[in-house]
Amino acid sequence: MLYPLKFKPILKEKIWGGRKIETILGKSIAPLQNCGESWEVSAIEENVSEISNGFLSENDLNELIEIYMGDLVGDKIYEQFGLGFPLLVKFIDAEDDLSVQVHPDDELAQQRYGQNGKNEIWYILSAEEGAGCYIGFKKGVTKMQYLQALENGTVDHLLEFYSAQKGDLFFIPAGTIHAIGKGILLAEIQQPSDITYRIFDWNRVDEEGNERELHLEEALDALHFEEEEGEMPKAGKVEYKENFNTTTTLFRSEFFNLNLLHFEKPIQKVFVEIDSFVIYICLEGHVHCFTNHNQETLEAGEVLLLPACSEEINLVPCHESRLLEIYLS
């Protein structure tokens, strides 16, 4: 019988990474020196998450989808995605500025690779003074101005900068030029894609004087220069008012839904109507999670996947805690 699942983190060495995934989130990053990413829930090829708790321990996420299908992810989700998992959840530690980049949308990614594109959202876990994110072009930037900036090495001058603080939420639709600024630790929820076009790397070179590879031609087709009308929330900061001891709605889209739980009293969540798995990311505190005859605990930096067949969960905090709650609709 399925139960709430935990996974072994997949750690990534990055030249811009640091040590906050260890010092703040409590994950051992040895033997890495500059850990930039910790993939928490992934079914990306060659980066498939392995279960770390219970009798399914050492099986991976793809194996579980193949066996449990809709019981694990939800019937509608299984019909749509088959053996694929529809999200990638990770932590990112930016000790230095990440490259300026863009991800293709579904249409372009399907055309080029037969894969989905990459819409993503960032929840800021910590931010040093003056830190921020670059999301989208400044108002009125044209394609011609962008091409000129590429030649001059001044693409960064065209980008909209958002200062960031703990608890801020930023949405980055596919096709949006963006970069995470140095001094930020965040949780990223995204479509399951690792397709990234690097546009600008702050004119950095390695020890041998070589620049990192750029993908300027591929990126040009992927970039959106004008804000498009539609139901999709626009790129940038997502405003919300945090509630206490109840659920705060953060974000709704066809790609993922996010809620925030800031609480010190027990909360019961019932999921009979959503037909989806639910992922919990513990941002702060310590929470006991009860489902049927199963119990798990969540501490800061830990992630839990509740199978779709679990219709409810009782969340009992040991003290004031915060959880991100993620599901599909």
C-alpha positions in Angstrom: 0.0 0.0 0.0 1.3 3.5 -0.9 2.3 5.9 1.8 3.9 9.4 2.0 7.3 9.2 0.2 10.6 10.8 0.9 13.5 10.9 -1.6 17.3 11.0 -1.6 18.5 14.4 -2.8 20.4 14.6 -6.1 23.2 17.1 -5.5 24.7 19.2 -8.3 28.1 20.9 -8.2 27.9 24.4 -9.9 30.6 27.0 -10.3 28.1 29.6 -8.8 27.0 27.3 -6.0 27.8 27.6 -2.3 27.2 25.7 1.0 23.7 27.0 2.1 22.1 23.7 1.1 24.1 22.2 4.0 24.3 25.1 6.5 20.6 26.2 6.2 18.8 23.2 4.8 20.8 20.6 6.8 21.8 18.3 3.9 25.3 16.9 3.7 26.8 18.0 0.4 30.1 16.1 0.8 32.2 15.6 -1.3 30.9 18.7 -3.3 32.6 22.0 -2.7 30.1 24.3 -4.4 26.7 22.8 -4.3 24.3 24.8 -6.5 21.3 22.5 -6.6 19.6 19.8 -4.7 17.0 18.0 -6.9 14.3 16.8 -4.5 11.6 15.2 -6.7 12.7 14.4 -10.2 11.9 11.9 -13.0 14.3 13.5 -15.5 16.4 10.9 -17.4 19.6 10.1 -15.5 18.3 12.1 -12.5 15.5 10.0 -11.2 14.7 10.4 -7.5 15.1 7.3 -5.3 12.8 6.6 -2.4 14.5 6.8 1.0 11.8 5.7 3.4 9.5 2.6 4.0 9.3 -0.7 2.2 9.7 1.0 -1.2 13.1 2.3 -0.3 15.7 2.2 -3.1 13.0 2.0 -5.8 12.9 5.1 -8.0 10.0 7.4 -8.9 9.7 6.1 -12.5 9.4 2.5 -11.2 6.6 3.6 -8.8 4.7 5.4 -11.5 4.9 2.3 -13.7 3.5 0.1 -10.9 1.0 2.4 -9.1 0.0 4.7 -12.0 -3.0 6.8 -11.1 -2.9 5.7 -7.4 0.4 7.6 -7.2 -0.1 10.7 -9.4 -3.8 10.8 -10.0 -5.9 9.3 -12.8 -6.2 12.4 -14.9 -2.5 13.2 -14.5 -1.5 9.6 -15.5 -3.7 9.9 -18.5 -2.0 13.1 -19.5 1.6 12.3 -18.6 1.8 8.5 -18.7 5.0 7.3 -17.1 6.4 10.8 -16.9 6.2 12.9 -13.6 4.8 16.4 -14.3 7.1 18.4 -11.9 10.7 18.9 -10.9 11.3 20.2 -7.4 14.7 21.5 -6.4 16.6 23.9 -4.0 19.0 26.4 -5.6 21.9 28.1 -3.8 23.2 31.1 -5.7 26.5 32.1 -4.1 27.2 34.0 -7.3 25.0 35.3 -10.1 23.6 32.6 -12.4 23.8 33.0 -16.1 21.1 35.0 -17.9 19.0 32.4 -19.6 15.6 31.5 -21.1 13.6 28.2 -21.4 11.5 27.3 -24.4 7.7 27.1 -24.1 5.8 23.8 -24.7 5.3 24.5 -28.4 8.9 25.1 -29.2 10.2 22.4 -26.9 7.9 19.8 -28.5 9.0 21.0 -32.0 12.7 20.7 -31.2 12.9 17.9 -28.7 9.6 16.2 -28.3 9.4 17.4 -24.7 7.5 19.9 -22.7 8.8 23.4 -22.0 9.7 25.0 -18.7 7.5 27.3 -16.7 8.9 27.8 -13.2 8.3 29.5 -9.9 10.7 30.5 -7.1 10.0 30.8 -3.4 12.8 32.7 -1.6 14.2 30.9 1.4 16.8 33.4 2.3 18.4 36.5 0.7 21.4 38.5 1.6 21.1 42.3 1.8 20.8 43.8 -1.7 20.2 40.4 -3.3 17.6 40.0 -6.1 16.4 38.4 -9.3 16.5 39.5 -12.9 13.1 38.6 -14.6 12.1 39.8 -18.0 13.1 42.8 -20.1 12.5 46.3 -19.0 9.4 47.9 -20.5 9.8 48.7 -24.2 12.9 46.7 -24.9 12.9 45.6 -28.6 14.4 42.7 -30.4 16.8 45.1 -32.1 18.0 46.6 -28.8 18.5 43.0 -27.5 20.7 42.1 -30.5 22.7 45.2 -30.1 23.3 44.5 -26.4 24.5 41.0 -27.2 27.2 42.5 -29.4 28.2 45.0 -26.7 28.1 42.5 -23.8 25.4 44.7 -22.0 22.4 42.4 -21.9 22.2 42.9 -18.2 21.3 46.5 -18.7 18.0 45.5 -20.4 16.8 43.3 -17.5 14.2 44.1 -14.9 15.6 43.7 -11.4 13.5 42.6 -8.4 15.0 42.9 -4.9 14.3 39.7 -3.0 13.5 38.9 0.6 12.7 35.7 2.5 9.1 34.7 1.6 9.0 36.4 -1.8 7.5 34.5 -4.7 8.5 35.0 -8.4 6.9 33.4 -11.5 9.0 32.9 -14.6 6.9 31.8 -17.6 8.7 29.9 -20.4 10.1 32.4 -22.9 11.1 34.9 -20.1 14.7 36.0 -19.9 15.9 35.7 -16.3 18.7 35.1 -13.8 18.9 34.3 -10.1 21.2 36.9 -8.4 23.9 36.1 -5.9 23.1 35.7 -2.3 19.8 33.8 -2.8 18.6 30.4 -1.6 15.3 29.3 -3.1 12.9 26.5 -3.7 12.1 26.0 -7.4 9.0 24.3 -8.7 9.0 23.7 -12.5 7.8 21.7 -15.4 10.0 18.6 -15.8 12.5 20.0 -18.2 16.2 20.6 -18.2 16.3 22.6 -21.4 18.2 25.9 -20.8 19.5 28.4 -23.3 22.3 30.4 -21.8 22.3 34.0 -23.2 24.8 36.0 -21.1 27.3 35.0 -18.4 28.3 38.4 -17.0 31.4 38.3 -19.2 33.0 35.7 -16.9 35.9 33.5 -17.9 37.3 30.3 -16.4 40.9 29.9 -15.1 42.1 29.3 -18.7 40.4 32.5 -20.0 37.5 30.6 -21.7 33.9 31.8 -21.7 31.0 29.4 -21.0 29.1 28.2 -24.0 26.2 30.3 -25.0 23.1 29.4 -27.0 22.2 32.6 -28.7 20.6 31.3 -31.8 18.4 28.8 -30.0 17.4 31.4 -27.4 16.3 34.0 -30.0 13.4 31.8 -31.1 12.5 31.1 -27.5 12.5 34.7 -26.1 9.3 36.7 -25.6 9.8 40.4 -26.1 6.2 41.6 -25.6 3.9 40.6 -22.8 1.2 38.3 -24.2 -2.4 38.6 -23.3 -4.1 35.6 -21.7 -5.0 33.8 -18.5 -1.3 33.1 -17.6 -0.1 35.3 -14.7 2.6 37.7 -15.8 6.3 37.2 -15.1 7.7 38.8 -11.9 6.8 39.0 -8.3 3.6 37.3 -7.1 1.9 39.3 -4.3 0.1 37.5 -1.5 -1.1 38.0 2.0 0.0 35.3 4.4 -2.6 33.8 6.8 -1.8 32.1 10.1 -3.1 28.6 11.1 -4.9 28.2 7.7 -4.0 27.8 4.1 -2.8 30.7 2.0 -3.3 30.5 -1.7 -0.1 31.6 -3.5 -0.4 30.7 -7.2 -2.7 28.9 -9.6 -1.9 27.7 -13.2 -2.3 24.8 -15.5 1.3 23.7 -14.6 1.3 23.8 -10.8 -0.7 25.1 -7.9 1.0 26.4 -4.7 -0.3 27.0 -1.2 1.5 28.1 2.0 0.8 26.7 5.4 2.1 28.9 8.3 0.8 27.3 11.5 1.3 26.2 15.1 -1.9 24.2 15.5 -2.9 20.9 13.8 -4.4 21.2 10.3 -6.4 18.5 8.5 -6.2 18.7 4.7 -8.8 16.7 2.6 -7.9 16.0 -1.1 -10.9 13.9 -2.3 -11.7 16.3 -5.2 -8.3 17.2 -6.7 -7.2 13.8 -8.1 -3.5 14.7 -7.7 -0.4 13.8 -5.7 0.6 16.6 -3.2 4.1 17.6 -2.4 5.1 19.3 0.9 8.3 21.3 1.2 9.1 22.1 4.8 10.4 25.7 4.9 10.7 26.1 8.7 9.9 24.0 11.8 9.0 20.4 12.5 5.8 18.7 11.5 4.3 15.3 12.1 2.3 14.0 9.1 -0.4 11.4 9.7 -2.2 9.5 6.9 -4.3 6.4 7.7 -1.9 4.1 9.5 1.2 5.9 8.4 3.3 8.6 10.1 6.2 10.7 8.8 8.0 13.8 10.1 9.1 16.8 8.1 11.9 19.2 9.2 13.2 22.3 7.4 14.7 21.3 4.0 12.8 18.0 3.7 10.2 17.2 1.1 7.3 14.7 1.2 5.2 13.3 -1.7 1.6 12.3 -0.7 0.2 9.8 -3.2 -3.1 10.7 -4.9 -4.8 7.7 -3.3 -4.3 9.3 0.1 -7.5 11.4 0.5 -6.4 13.3 3.6 -3.5 14.2 5.8 -3.3 15.5 9.4 -0.4 17.9 9.9 0.7 18.4 13.5 3.5 21.0 14.1 5.8 20.6 17.1 6.1 24.4 17.0 5.5 27.3 14.6 6.2 25.9 11.1 5.8 26.7 7.4 5.1 24.3 4.5 4.7 24.8 0.8 1.9 22.7 -0.6 2.1 21.8 -4.3 -0.4 19.9 -6.5 -1.9 19.9 -10.0 -5.5 20.6 -10.8 
